[in-house]
Amino acid sequence: MSPLPVISHHGGDAGVTGSCHRLQISADRTLLVDCGLFQGEDADTSLSTLEQHRVTFPVDDLLALIVTHVHIDHIGRLPYLLAAGFAGPILCSVPSARLLPLVIEDALKIGFTRDRALIERFLAEVDERLVPLDYRQWHTLVDDDRHRVRVRLQRAGHILGSAYVEVDSLDHPSGQAQRTIFSGDLGAPHSPLLPAPESPERADVLVLESTYGDREHEDRTTRQARLKAAIDRALANGGTVIVPAFSIGRTQELLYELEELIHAADSECWRDLEIIVDSPLAARFTAVYRELKPWWDAEARSRAGEGRHPLAFDNLYTVDSHAEHQQTVDYLATHHRPAVVIAASGMCAGGRVVNYLKRMLNDPRHDVLFIGYQGAGTPGRDIQRFGPRGGWVELDGERIDIRARIDTIGGYSAHADQRDLLNFIKRMRQPPREIRLVHGDRDAKQALAAEIHAWASASNHAVWVLSGG
């Protein structure tokens, strides 16, 4: 029998999405870190949604579910987990406790039911289970004659409320202790609104994301210049800049950057530019982001203190109803009024952004601007890949020729790049003896593993790197 604790993966190990990791502390005591949906190429199209996301691992031994952050590929299987009989607490940061019900409500409407009474009943049960934890504070789950198990959340800088998880487990009879760290999704330094993640002091085992393990992002100055250039083209062409963005995280960071550009502009065209958020969910998240100002970084709090409103400025418009959405699509597709539209979903796999793309992708006046990761097998990846060479994409069963300009700005990714991920390891006083790379394509994991091995060899550090999948 393998020595405990041991880690098993139930998503996120062979791809980017579906994050779900079990830490087995003893035969009858386990922690679960995240429980997310599979998306894009990670999804098995031969199975129904119910079959694919049904929880098949044991739940009666779970001490708790720990949520690193509230993106759907990290918490979307929560309804399935509760249906399987999980009855324990749900641990997360204080901001995540505010945001999680919004995400789960939206997931229920899309994948389960629109029955308001059922949704309210489920949300009430989730609310009873939520245990909001302050950052940097140890929370003891078990302390008896067998084990002491405690958990601490640290800022991850990915989205508001995101955390990486430190788990200290001590087996009292044997005296065996282990510190296991689950990175969740780590953010990039210098991201708008959020403080950069700081490395932990030490780890024995590190479960590390690797989404951008094979590349480095543009710096903030470069990405702002490229964002401005894309909008300048729209102003000159009378076109629309369409930004597929996730409702939480990317949308709010982009609004922050746009407010800065508009504030600094000396052009009337810029000052009159409409910034349209066409996503009721994104609008709700943005409102909660404004309420969670104490968790912003120092720069953002200072800007608000000067009387500016980085998430609620005059040029910002939100589209709520479906009728308003259709009117906005029709207007922008037929008139020559420049605008920036931020619409979900981030990988163009559904949501309101698809209607903009169906109407505007074949018009060279417009610009599609990708600011986030596009998973393999998603329409976003196809547009990103084939658009610059004059290709086509299938949306809702319809072939759309791509004549719009296609741009990608890597600097707006909410994920750490290769350099940042390496620094997360290097800056530990006691680096891990074992690193498991998850949440990445095969090439990204292999590239990051090679860099880790090179660093370990140069620093004479013995580390075992697992990069399976």
C-alpha positions, -999 to 999 in steps of 0.1 A, spaced: 0 0 0 13 35 -9 23 57 20 -3 84 29 -11 111 21 -16 105 -17 -31 126 -44 -55 114 -71 -68 135 -100 -104 134 -112 -100 162 -138 -74 188 -147 -45 164 -149 -48 154 -186 -61 188 -198 -67 224 -188 -103 222 -175 -123 200 -151 -100 207 -121 -106 181 -93 -80 168 -69 -83 144 -39 -58 144 -11 -61 111 7 -49 116 43 -61 82 56 -84 55 45 -114 74 58 -102 111 56 -99 130 24 -99 166 11 -112 176 -23 -97 207 -40 -120 220 -67 -147 202 -86 -150 218 -121 -166 212 -154 -148 199 -185 -148 223 -214 -136 223 -250 -114 194 -261 -113 181 -225 -150 173 -228 -160 138 -240 -186 144 -267 -195 106 -267 -210 111 -232 -240 131 -221 -234 161 -198 -248 141 -169 -226 110 -176 -195 130 -181 -198 151 -149 -213 124 -126 -191 121 -95 -177 85 -94 -152 89 -66 -162 83 -29 -177 113 -11 -184 98 24 -147 103 34 -145 139 24 -137 163 53 -143 193 30 -143 207 -5 -118 235 -9 -125 260 -37 -95 278 -52 -117 302 -72 -151 304 -88 -144 298 -125 -168 272 -138 -139 248 -147 -131 247 -110 -165 246 -93 -190 236 -121 -194 201 -108 -206 212 -74 -243 203 -81 -231 168 -91 -210 165 -59 -239 174 -37 -262 150 -57 -236 122 -50 -241 127 -13 -213 151 -2 -225 167 31 -194 185 43 -183 222 44 -172 242 13 -141 263 22 -132 293 2 -119 329 5 -143 357 17 -146 372 -18 -152 338 -34 -180 332 -9 -198 363 -24 -191 353 -60 -197 315 -59 -235 316 -56 -237 338 -88 -217 313 -108 -236 282 -95 -269 299 -102 -259 305 -138 -246 269 -141 -279 256 -128 -299 276 -153 -278 264 -182 -273 227 -173 -300 217 -149 -332 236 -145 -349 270 -147 -373 262 -119 -367 291 -96 -379 272 -65 -354 244 -71 -326 268 -78 -333 288 -46 -334 255 -26 -300 245 -40 -284 279 -34 -297 279 2 -280 245 8 -247 258 -7 -250 289 14 -253 268 46 -221 248 36 -199 278 27 -171 286 52 -154 319 42 -118 319 53 -95 349 56 -63 348 37 -31 338 56 -50 323 85 -48 286 94 -81 268 96 -81 235 115 -104 208 101 -93 179 123 -72 177 155 -76 144 174 -54 114 184 -51 103 148 -45 135 128 -41 172 127 -52 186 94 -53 223 87 -57 245 57 -45 280 48 -55 301 18 -31 326 1 -38 351 -26 -33 337 -61 -39 369 -81 -60 351 -108 -94 366 -102 -109 383 -72 -110 358 -43 -87 333 -60 -63 314 -37 -37 288 -36 -42 262 -9 -17 250 17 -26 218 35 -6 207 66 -13 171 75 2 154 105 -3 117 114 1 116 152 9 79 157 38 79 131 48 116 134 47 118 96 40 154 84 35 168 49 27 202 35 9 199 2 1 230 -19 -25 232 -47 -18 263 -68 -53 265 -84 -48 291 -111 -20 316 -104 -23 351 -118 3 371 -137 21 399 -118 10 435 -126 -25 424 -135 -51 452 -130 -70 452 -97 -53 423 -79 -21 419 -59 5 395 -74 7 361 -57 36 356 -33 54 322 -31 49 301 0 78 295 24 79 258 17 62 228 3 68 190 3 44 184 -27 32 211 -51 3 206 -75 10 233 -100 -10 247 -129 8 249 -163 -17 266 -187 10 289 -201 40 267 -191 54 270 -226 53 308 -232 57 343 -217 33 372 -218 37 407 -230 43 433 -204 16 457 -193 29 487 -214 29 465 -245 -5 451 -240 -20 485 -233 -4 498 -265 -19 469 -285 -53 474 -269 -52 511 -279 -41 503 -314 -70 479 -319 -95 505 -307 -79 532 -328 -85 510 -359 -122 507 -349 -124 544 -346 -109 549 -380 -130 521 -397 -163 527 -379 -161 491 -366 -166 472 -334 -139 456 -313 -155 423 -301 -138 409 -270 -149 374 -259 -143 374 -222 -152 354 -192 -178 371 -170 -156 371 -139 -120 383 -139 -111 392 -174 -141 415 -179 -134 435 -149 -96 438 -156 -103 449 -191 -128 476 -179 -101 488 -156 -76 492 -185 -102 509 -207 -111 534 -181 -74 543 -179 -71 547 -217 -102 569 -218 -91 590 -189 -57 597 -205 -71 603 -240 -69 638 -256 -93 628 -284 -130 635 -284 -136 602 -303 -120 583 -275 -139 602 -248 -172 594 -267 -163 557 -273 -190 533 -261 -178 504 -239 -206 478 -239 -208 449 -215 -233 425 -230 -236 399 -203 -260 401 -174 -238 378 -154 -207 399 -161 -227 430 -150 -236 413 -117 -200 402 -111 -188 437 -118 -212 451 -92 -199 426 -67 -163 435 -76 -171 471 -68 -184 460 -34 -153 440 -27 -129 470 -30 -110 461 2 -95 431 -18 -83 453 -47 -46 461 -50 -31 494 -38 -31 510 -72 -68 503 -78 -78 515 -43 -57 547 -49 -75 553 -82 -109 550 -66 -97 573 -38 -90 600 -64 -127 599 -73 -123 578 -104 -146 548 -110 -126 521 -128 -155 497 -130 -184 523 -134 -173 551 -157 -195 573 -179 -187 555 -212 -198 521 -198 -231 506 -208 -246 473 -199 -270 452 -219 -295 432 -199 -324 418 -218 -323 395 -248 -343 421 -268 -317 448 -260 -289 424 -270 -305 417 -304 -310 455 -310 -273 461 -301 -261 434 -324 -283 447 -353 -272 483 -347 -235 477 -345 -236 453 -375 -253 479 -398 -241 513 -386 -206 527 -386 -204 537 -349 -172 525 -333 -177 505 -301 -160 480 -278 -182 450 -269 -172 427 -241 -194 396 -242 -194 360 -228 -183 333 -234 -146 336 -232 -139 307 -257 -169 315 -280 -185 282 -271 -219 298 -265 -234 329 -250 -241 363 -265 -207 367 -281 -217 341 -307 -244 364 -321 -219 392 -326 -195 369 -343 -221 355 -367 -230 390 -378 -196 406 -379 -169 380 -386 -173 384 -423 -169 422 -422 -133 436 -424 -144 468 -405 -145 448 -372 -119 433 -349 -121 403 -327 -97 406 -298 -88 376 -277 -74 384 -243 -77 350 -227 -68 313 -232 -86 295 -260 -90 258 -253 -83 233 -280 -116 222 -297 -134 255 -290 -147 280 -316 -124 306 -301 -93 285 -308 -105 280 -344 -111 317 -350 -77 325 -334 -59 299 -355 -77 302 -389 -89 338 -389 -55 354 -397 -51 333 -428 -86 340 -441 -103 308 -429 -137 300 -416 -154 288 -384 -186 269 -376 -209 286 -352 -243 271 -344 -239 248 -373 -233 277 -397 -201 282 -416 -188 318 -412 -160 331 -434 -136 352 -413 -128 386 -428 -126 406 -396 -92 413 -381 -82 388 -355 -59 399 -327 -46 382 -296 -31 401 -266 -14 376 -243 -6 401 -217 -42 402 -205 -42 365 -195 -52 360 -159 -27 331 -158 10 332 -148 33 325 -177 64 302 -177 86 327 -160 61 334 -133 54 297 -126 92 291 -123 95 320 -99 67 306 -78 89 276 -72 123 293 -70 112 318 -44 103 292 -18 128 289 10 123 251 9 113 240 -26 92 209 -30 105 174 -35 76 165 -58 58 187 -84 27 176 -102 19 196 -133 -18 200 -140 -42 223 -160 -21 224 -191 -18 210 -226 9 183 -231 33 208 -248 29 233 -220 35 208 -193 65 193 -210 81 227 -217 76 237 -180 89 204 -168 121 208 -188 126 243 -173 120 230 -138 145 202 -143 171 227 -157 167 249 -126 168 219 -102 200 206 -118 216 240 -117 207 246 -80 214 210 -69 179 204 -58 163 170 -60 128 172 -74 105 146 -90 83 163 -117 52 145 -129 38 159 -161 15 131 -173 -15 135 -196 
